[in-house]
Amino acid sequence: MRGGLAEIRGWLVKGQSYEGWLGICRVLEGLEASEREMCVLYVAQHTKGWGESLRRPLYGWWKKHRRGEMTGFEGLVGDWTRYAWEEGRVAGEAREVASVAGMRMRWIPAGTFWMGAEDDDHEARDDERPRRDVTLTRGFWMMETPVTQGQYTAVMGENPAHCKREGLDAPVECVSWYDVAAFANKLSALEGVSESFVGSGQEIDGVGNKGSDYVGSKGWRLPTEAEWEYACRAGTTTPRYGHVDGIAWYDEGNSRYGTHFVKQKQANAWGLYDTLGNVWEWCYDLHATYLPQITINPVGAENGTERVARGGGWFDGVSYLRAARRCNYVPTNNGSDLGFRLVISSRYELRP
């Protein structure tokens, strides 16, 4: 017991940090049950005022233990370790996904940002306003680039793209919203995770048809438009995260009337390429003629027939290539400038 307490005190001096909490949990995991209960109580007494999201798993176990519910401590430590591993990541950190399609992801942490266009943005449309403070309470992994023709072919066994001159490293396009949902589900099945969409064909929709269920699902999925804009901005508040010619392929500037292979333009601060230009990117949300009124984890309109796409494409002018720009398409649309990228949610939610 004395050795365990000494180690815990050593971690406590690091203050409110993920490193300290991981160290504490690892010490507790190695103790006998009787010692562990006393050490948990000691930790509880010496971390008052620390963030609830850090303390909650440990306290939940301790309260159950005191009530005689002898639940396994190992599962708690495993869950908490995964939580700290994800939420302790640095924005933009890369992750290789060992899948049939070889996806590369970037970590997008939970946070708050300004969503929408400023009042003095002369390029903005009415549906980009009013600008509002939006909080996302769950971090997520986002594909570094739009899904390429090669990745799509590896999963679906076909390449529907119209613009094939650049080869399989160009974004896939000519995919409807329904095609994208089917792709996400098939990729989830191939990797052994639960699917984020239910149904098939034109009856497919997000798990539970509720935003909270959908963004908390474990499988591959489309980002909400709030997630997409937050990731595209990567901490910036300007219409674009860089000079348009340096970050995007677009109509009158440089596209030569077609897509270009990915990662040839400058990435944003979080390591995402081609968020503006090249292809529009499908989002999950149903479109509304105004930005979502909910400011915590918004998920579009409750009703509607059209889905949101973001980012602008090779066929568009500069005014379309802005982080706040919204476009609405019927979900059967499969134009040659419509593509997508997918995300995987963190299992853990930070409460604001």
N, C-alpha and C positions, 0 to 999 in steps of 0.2 A: 504493500500500500504506500509506504513512504516513498519508494522509488517512483511509483506512478504519479504521485502528487508532485514530486520534484520535477518530473518531466513536463507535467501539465503547467506548472508555474513558469517553466522556461518558455513554453509556447504562449502563455498569457501575456508575457511582457512585450510580445510583438504587436499587441493591440488588436483592434478590430480589423482583421485581415483574413483572406482566404487561406493563406499559408498557415497562419496560426490555428485556424479551425481545423484544417486537415491534420495538422500535427496532433491536436487534442484528440480528434476522433481516432487516429491510429493508436494513440496510447490507450484510450478507453477500450478499443477493440481487443487489445492483448491482455486485459485484466480479467481476473475471476469475477463472477457475477456480483458477489458481495462487495468487493472492492470497487467495482464499476459503479454501483449505485451511489456510494458515498462520494466518489470522484465526480460523478455527474452533478450531484448536489453542490459540490464545491465550485464547479465551473459555473453553475447557474447563479450562485451568489456573487461571483466575481466578474460577471459579464452583463450586469444590469445596465440597460440603456443601449446595448449593442443592437444592431439591426435585427428585426424580427425574422427576416428571411434567413439569417444565419442561425438564429437560436431555435427556431420553431421545430426542426426535426429532432434535435436532441431533447428538448423539453417534452415533446410528444411521447417519445420513448420513455422518459423518466416517469411521467404521470401514469402511463399504462402500467409500468413496473410497480409503482406504489400501490396501484389498485389491484395488484395480483395478476395482471394480464402479462404473463411472461413471454412477451413477443421477442423474436430474434433480433438481437442488436446488430448482427452482421449485415442484414438487409438495409437497416437504417444507415449504417456507415457507407455501404455501397451506393445508396441513393444520394446521400449527401456529398460523397466524393465526386460523383458524376455531375451533380449540380455545381459544385465549386469548380470543377474542371471546365465546365462550359461557361459559367458566368464570370469566371476569372480570366477568360481569354482576352487577348488584345484585339480591338476592332481591326478587321482585315486579315487576321491570321488565317493562313491557308490550311486546308485539310484535303488529303487525297482520299477519294472514295473508291474502294476496290470493287467496282461494279463492272458489268459487261460493257458499259459505255465509257468507263474511265472518267467520271466527273471530277472536277476540281472545285472546291467550295471555299468561300470566305466567311469568316465569322462576323455577324452583325449583332452587336450587343443590344440589350434592352435600353431604352432611352426616350428622351423627349425632344421634339423638333418642331419648327414652324412648317406646317403643311399648307400648300397653296401659294397663290401669287400675291405679291404686294400690291397695294392700291395704285401705285404709280407705274406699274408694269404695263406699258402701252401695248405689249404683245399678248397680254392675257385675255382670256375669255371669261364670261360670267360664271361658268361652271367651275372655275378655278378659285372661286371666292365663296365666302369670306375666309381669309387666311386665319389659321387657328393654331393654337398650341396643342399638339397631339402627343400622347404618351403611349409607347409600346412596352408592355410589361414582360414580354417574353423574347429572349434573343433567338436568333435563327441562323442557320447556315444557308448561304445563297450561292448558286452556281456562279463561277467567276465570269462566264460568258453566256450568251444565249446558247441554247442547245444547237449543236452543229448538225449538218446533214449526216456526217459519219456516225455521231452518237445516236441520232434518231433511227438510222438504218440498223445499227447494232441491236436496238431494242425491238423495233417494230418490223424489221425485215423488208422495209421499203423506203424509198426516198421520194417524197412528194414535191420537192422543191422545184421551182421554175428556173431560178437563177443558178445554173450548174457550172458556169464558166470558171469559177474560182476553186472548184473542187469540194471535197467533203469537209474541209475545215471552215467553210462559209456557214452562216446560220441556216438552219432549216426554215422554210416558209411554206406558204400554201397549206397551213394547218389551221383548222377551225378550233374553237374553244373546246368542243367535244373531243376532237382528236388529241388535244393536249391533256385533257383529263384522263383519257384512256392510256396515253403514254405514261403519265405519272403513276397510275395504278399498276401498269405492267412492270415498270421499273421497281416499284415497291415489292411486288410479288417476286421478282427475280432476286431481290436482296433480302427477302424473308421478313419484311416489316409489314404492319397492317396498312391497308389502303386508306387513302384520304378522301376518296370519292366513292359514292354508292350509286348503283344503277348502271345502265349501259346505254349506248347510243345517245339519242337526244333527251333521254330521261336521266342522264347522269348529273349528279350534283355533289356538293361537299358533304362530309359525314354529318349526319344529324340535321343538315340544312340550317345550322345555326353557326354564327361566326365563332362563338366560344368553343364549340366542339371542333370546328374545322381547324382553327389555328393551333389547337392543342393536339391535333392528331399526330401520329408517329411517322406516317409515311411521307413520301414525296408529294409535294403539292405546289400549286401556284401561289405566289405572294398576294396578299391583299394589296390594294393600291397604296394604302398608307405605308405598308412595309416596303413596297417598291420605291416610293418617293424618298422615304427615309434612307434607304440603302443607296439610292442614286445620289442624293445630296452629300452623304458621307460627311456631315458636319458643316456643310456650306449653307448659306442663305441666299445666294445669288441664283439667277435663272439657270446658269450652267456652272459646272465645277471647273471649267477651263475655257480657253479660246476654242470656238466651235471647230475650226479646221484641225486643231490638234487632237480633238477627242471624238470626232464623229464623221461618218460617211453620210452625205446628204445630197440632195438633188442638184441645185445650181452651183454647188461648190466643188465636189470631187468624186461623186459616186460612179459616174459614167453609166448611169441608168442600170444599176444592179447591185446586189450585195457584194461584200468583200469578206475575205476570211478574217476570222476573229483575232483580237489581240494585236492589231496593227496600229491602233491608236492609243493615246495615253489613257491609263486607268485612272479611276478616281482615288481618293485617299484611302479607301478601304479595299483596293485591289480589284475592283469590278471594271470590266472592259465592256465597251459598246452599249452602255445603258442608254445613251443618246445616239440616235442614228442607226444605220444598218437595217434593223428591222424593228417594227413596233413589237411590244411584248405584252402578251395577254396577262391580265390579272384576274383574280378570283371574282371580284365584286360585280354586282349588278350596278348599272350606271344610274345616277341621279343627276338632275340639272344643277346641283349644288354640291359642295363638298360635304361629306358625312357630318352630321351634327354631333355625334358622339365623339368625345375627345380622348377616350381611353380605349385602345384597341378597336378602332372603327372598322366595320366591314360593310361598306357600301349601303345601297338601298335595300329595303326589305322586299320590295316587289319591283318587277320590271322585266323587259324582254331582251335587253342588250347588256353586253359585258364590257368592262373597261379595258382599254389597252393604253400603254404608256411608252414614252421615249422617242417617238418619231422614227422615220425610216429613210431608206435610200431615195425614195421618191419625193420626199418632203423638203420644203424650204426651211430656213433658219428658225423662223418663228415657232415651228412645231417642235424644235429640239430644245426643250426646256424641262426642268425637273417637275414643274407644276402642270405641264400640258396634259390634258386628258382627251381621250378619244373614245367613242362608243361604237361598237359593232354588234350586229346580230351574231349570236354564237356559231352560226353555220358559216360565217364569212371565212374564206380561206385564201385571201389575197396574197400576192407575191411579195408583200412587204410586212406580213404578219408572222411573227415568231414568238418565242417564249424562253424563259428560264425558270427553274424550279427552286424551291427552298425545302429545308427540313427544320422543323421547330425544335427548340430546346424543350426538354421535358418539364422544365421548371419555370414558374412564373414569379416575377417579383411584384409584390403588391405596392402600389404607389402610396 
